[in-house]
Amino acid sequence: MDATKYKDATVRRGHTYHYYYSPAAAGKPTLLFVHGFPSTSYDWARQVAHFAPLGYGVLVPDCLGYGGTSKPADWAEFRHKLIADDLVDLVDAEGLADVVAIGHDWGSALVSALVHHHQDRFRAFAWLAVGYLPPSPQAFDLDALCATLKAATGSEIFGYWRLMNAPHGPALIEEKMDSFLQLIYPVDPESWIEHICPSGAVDKWLVDDRQPGRPGWLSEEDYNHCRQALLEGGMASPVNYYKAATNSGNLADQKEIPEERWHITKPVLFFATNRDYVCRPASFKQGFATYAPHAETIELDVGHWAQLEATKEVNEGLEKWLLKLPRAAVPRL
């Protein structure tokens, strides 16, 4: 992505965001791409390369904790409502009135927060891998969740969250960064069943320094860019997305969201990643059925990284959906 198109803005609560911005042609919306863990705005380079020449605006931030954006040490700074407010501040900084929000991984959770707190500011919403997450007015209990999932599916699924919450987690990941990246960006998506989902599995993988190589869909340039960004920024701040969730940091905010705001009244698109063994598409079926029954789903036979593994399918599917969107309302003067 063209480094000259990056900008910096300070949001209302004082953090600085580094973001890529290319303005829209007349009549085209701006696409707000929100990345997840462990990534930067560069995650969306292939989407920027596709949509910017078509006249779509693109606004792609390094999310809180990553790249050129502020990296708070306190997990409380990573409450989803706060980051959703930050993203709206970036939209306002560019004076945008016609925006489509698109999220992946933790970015999907942040796009869900945009629904809950700022739905009227967006024309439509799209999710990759992780679907819409309605508010949960219950305290988070990782032990109970892993036990329930183990009984129901045979897998803890979220066992890797323990390392993300452990004091030694960031340093171990940084020390074994190549091993970590080659697990997170897997040659075989099914490897996550054994090496991501069970408690302690990621620790063992990293201590053994396993390095099976990078997948064919991740170029050497992409790999090196991600590696450098994570090592330069460190992992202590990015793991706060997990700490905020595990410590029920979003609970108070979610309890205050009235139920009518759980429902999505705008157009919705979901890319289901059928070989994703953590963010399993079935996990989001009920949420969409209840709160966005009009949602369109595109199923992909890939793992977690849909925008990288199935770039052509994601770009074409997203483009066709965008072309079907109702026209944006004309702002009242």
C-alpha positions in Angstrom: 0.0 0.0 0.0 1.2 3.5 -1.0 2.9 4.9 2.1 2.2 8.5 0.9 -1.5 7.9 1.3 -1.2 7.2 5.1 -2.4 9.9 7.5 -2.5 10.4 11.3 -5.4 11.6 13.4 -5.9 12.0 17.1 -9.3 10.7 18.3 -11.4 12.3 21.1 -9.9 10.2 23.8 -6.3 11.1 22.9 -5.0 8.1 21.0 -3.4 8.6 17.6 -4.5 6.4 14.7 -2.4 5.8 11.6 -4.5 5.0 8.6 -4.6 4.7 4.8 -7.0 6.9 3.0 -8.0 7.2 -0.6 -11.1 9.3 -1.4 -14.1 8.1 -3.2 -15.2 9.1 -6.7 -18.6 10.8 -7.0 -21.4 8.5 -6.2 -19.2 5.8 -4.6 -19.2 4.9 -0.9 -16.0 4.7 1.2 -15.1 1.2 2.5 -13.9 1.2 6.1 -11.8 -2.0 6.4 -11.1 -3.1 10.0 -8.4 -5.7 10.6 -8.0 -8.2 13.4 -5.2 -10.1 15.3 -2.3 -10.2 14.6 -2.4 -7.7 11.8 -2.2 -4.2 10.5 -4.0 -2.2 7.8 -1.7 -4.1 5.3 -4.1 -7.1 5.8 -6.4 -5.3 3.3 -3.8 -4.4 0.7 -5.4 -6.7 -1.9 -8.8 -5.2 -1.3 -7.4 -1.7 -1.6 -5.7 -2.6 -4.9 -9.0 -3.9 -6.2 -11.5 -1.3 -5.0 -9.6 2.0 -5.1 -9.2 1.9 -9.0 -13.0 1.3 -9.2 -13.6 4.6 -7.5 -14.5 3.4 -4.1 -13.1 5.3 -1.2 -11.0 3.3 1.2 -10.2 4.0 4.8 -8.0 1.4 6.4 -6.7 2.1 9.9 -3.9 0.3 11.9 -6.2 -0.7 14.7 -5.4 0.2 18.3 -2.3 -1.6 19.4 -0.8 -2.1 15.9 1.5 -0.4 13.4 1.6 3.3 13.6 -1.4 3.6 15.9 -1.2 4.1 19.7 -0.4 1.1 21.8 -1.9 1.3 25.2 -0.8 -1.0 27.9 -4.1 -1.0 29.8 -6.6 -3.6 28.5 -9.5 -1.3 29.5 -8.6 1.0 26.6 -9.6 -1.8 24.3 -13.3 -1.8 25.1 -15.2 -2.3 21.9 -17.4 0.8 22.4 -14.3 3.0 22.8 -12.7 1.7 19.6 -16.0 2.0 17.7 -16.0 5.6 18.8 -12.5 6.0 17.6 -13.4 4.6 14.2 -16.2 7.1 13.9 -13.8 9.8 14.8 -11.7 8.8 11.8 -14.8 8.8 9.5 -15.5 12.3 10.8 -11.9 13.4 10.3 -12.3 12.8 6.6 -15.8 14.2 6.5 -17.4 11.0 5.2 -21.2 10.5 5.1 -21.5 7.3 2.9 -19.5 4.5 4.5 -19.6 0.7 4.4 -17.9 -1.1 7.4 -16.1 -4.4 6.7 -14.4 -6.4 9.5 -12.3 -9.5 9.9 -11.4 -11.4 13.1 -11.4 -8.9 16.1 -12.2 -6.3 13.4 -15.5 -8.1 13.0 -16.2 -7.6 16.7 -15.4 -3.9 16.3 -17.8 -3.7 13.3 -20.4 -5.3 15.5 -19.8 -2.5 18.0 -20.4 0.0 15.2 -23.8 -1.6 14.7 -24.6 -1.3 18.4 -23.4 2.3 18.9 -23.3 4.0 15.4 -25.5 2.0 13.0 -27.0 5.2 11.6 -23.6 6.4 10.4 -23.1 3.5 8.0 -24.8 2.3 4.8 -24.1 -1.4 5.2 -21.9 -3.9 7.1 -19.9 -6.9 6.0 -18.0 -9.5 8.1 -15.3 -12.0 7.1 -14.7 -15.3 9.1 -16.2 -13.8 12.4 -19.8 -12.9 12.0 -22.0 -10.5 13.7 -21.7 -10.6 17.5 -24.8 -9.5 19.4 -24.3 -8.0 22.8 -23.7 -10.6 25.6 -25.1 -9.4 29.0 -23.2 -12.2 30.8 -19.8 -12.1 32.4 -17.2 -13.9 30.4 -15.8 -17.2 31.8 -13.1 -18.7 29.7 -12.9 -21.9 31.7 -16.6 -22.5 31.5 -16.7 -21.7 27.8 -13.8 -24.1 26.9 -15.5 -26.8 29.0 -18.8 -26.3 27.3 -17.3 -26.3 23.8 -15.2 -29.4 24.7 -18.3 -31.3 25.7 -20.3 -30.1 22.7 -17.7 -30.3 19.9 -14.8 -32.3 21.3 -12.6 -29.2 21.1 -12.0 -26.4 23.6 -11.7 -24.1 20.5 -10.6 -21.1 22.5 -7.8 -22.8 24.4 -5.2 -20.5 22.8 -6.8 -17.5 24.6 -4.9 -18.7 27.7 -1.6 -17.8 26.2 -2.9 -14.4 25.1 -3.9 -13.7 28.7 -0.7 -15.1 30.3 2.0 -12.7 31.6 4.6 -14.6 29.5 2.6 -14.6 26.3 3.8 -11.5 24.5 7.5 -12.2 25.2 7.2 -15.8 24.1 5.4 -14.8 20.8 8.0 -12.2 20.1 10.9 -14.6 20.8 9.3 -17.2 18.5 7.8 -14.9 15.9 8.4 -17.1 12.9 7.0 -20.1 14.6 4.0 -18.1 15.7 3.3 -16.6 12.3 3.6 -20.0 10.6 0.9 -21.3 13.1 -1.4 -18.3 12.7 -1.1 -18.3 8.9 -1.2 -22.1 8.5 -0.2 -24.2 5.5 -3.0 -26.6 6.5 -6.1 -25.0 8.3 -6.8 -28.2 10.0 -3.6 -27.8 12.0 -5.5 -25.4 14.2 -7.5 -28.3 15.6 -4.5 -29.8 17.3 -2.2 -26.8 17.7 -4.5 -23.8 18.4 -7.7 -25.0 20.0 -6.5 -27.0 23.1 -5.2 -25.2 26.2 -1.4 -25.2 26.2 -1.1 -26.2 22.5 0.3 -22.9 21.3 2.8 -22.7 24.1 4.1 -26.2 23.1 4.2 -25.2 19.4 6.3 -22.1 20.2 8.6 -23.7 22.7 9.3 -26.5 20.2 9.9 -23.6 17.6 8.0 -25.5 14.9 8.3 -23.8 11.5 6.4 -25.7 8.7 6.7 -22.8 6.3 4.3 -20.2 5.0 1.2 -21.1 2.9 1.2 -20.4 -0.9 -1.4 -17.7 -0.6 0.8 -15.6 1.7 3.7 -14.0 -0.3 7.1 -13.6 1.1 6.6 -9.8 1.0 3.3 -10.1 3.0 5.0 -12.5 5.5 7.9 -10.2 6.1 5.7 -7.1 6.3 3.6 -8.7 9.1 6.7 -10.0 10.9 8.4 -6.7 10.9 5.3 -4.8 12.0 4.7 -7.1 14.9 8.2 -7.2 16.1 8.6 -3.4 15.9 5.3 -2.8 17.7 5.5 -5.7 20.2 2.8 -8.0 21.2 2.0 -6.6 24.7 -0.6 -4.2 23.3 -2.3 -6.4 20.7 -3.1 -9.2 23.2 -5.3 -6.6 25.1 -8.2 -7.5 22.8 -8.2 -10.9 24.5 -7.7 -9.5 27.9 -10.5 -7.0 27.6 -12.9 -9.8 26.6 -11.7 -12.3 29.2 -12.0 -9.7 31.9 -15.5 -8.8 30.8 -14.4 -5.4 29.9 -17.3 -4.9 27.4 -20.0 -6.1 29.8 -21.0 -2.7 31.3 -21.3 -1.2 27.8 -23.2 -4.1 26.4 -25.7 -4.1 29.2 -26.6 -0.5 28.3 -27.5 -1.3 24.7 -31.3 -1.5 24.3 -32.4 -4.6 22.5 -33.8 -2.8 19.5 -30.2 -1.7 18.7 -29.1 -5.4 18.6 -31.0 -5.6 15.3 -29.3 -4.7 12.0 -31.5 -2.7 9.7 -28.9 -2.1 7.0 -27.7 -4.5 4.3 -25.4 -7.3 5.6 -22.9 -9.6 4.0 -21.1 -12.5 5.6 -18.2 -14.5 4.2 -18.3 -17.9 5.9 -14.9 -19.6 6.1 -15.8 -23.3 6.1 -12.3 -24.5 7.0 -11.9 -22.2 9.9 -11.7 -24.4 13.0 -11.8 -21.5 15.5 -14.3 -19.1 14.0 -16.7 -21.7 12.8 -19.5 -20.4 10.6 -22.2 -22.3 12.5 -21.3 -20.2 15.6 -22.8 -17.1 13.9 -25.9 -18.7 12.3 -28.3 -17.9 15.1 -27.0 -14.3 15.5 -27.7 -13.6 11.8 -31.0 -15.4 11.8 -32.3 -13.4 14.8 -30.8 -10.0 14.2 -30.2 -9.8 10.5 -32.4 -12.4 8.7 -31.9 -10.5 5.5 -28.1 -11.2 5.6 -26.5 -12.5 2.4 -23.9 -15.3 3.0 -21.0 -16.3 0.7 -19.5 -19.6 1.7 -15.8 -20.1 1.0 -13.8 -23.4 1.3 -10.9 -21.7 3.0 -9.5 -21.2 6.5 -9.6 -18.0 8.6 -7.8 -15.6 6.3 -10.4 -15.2 3.6 -9.2 -11.9 2.2 -5.8 -13.5 1.6 -6.7 -17.2 0.9 -9.6 -16.3 -1.5 -8.7 -12.8 -2.6 -10.5 -13.1 -6.0 -13.7 -14.6 -4.5 -13.8 -12.0 -1.7 -13.2 -9.1 -4.0 -15.8 -10.2 -6.5 -18.4 -11.2 -3.9 -18.0 -7.9 -2.1 -18.1 -5.9 -5.4 -21.3 -7.6 -6.5 -22.9 -7.0 -3.1 -21.9 -3.3 -3.1 -23.4 -2.8 -6.5 -26.7 -4.0 -5.2 -26.9 -1.7 -2.2 -29.7 0.9 -2.1 -28.6 4.4 -2.9 -27.3 6.4 0.0 -29.7 8.9 1.5 -29.0 12.5 0.5 -28.0 14.4 3.6 -30.4 17.2 4.7 -28.9 20.7 4.4 
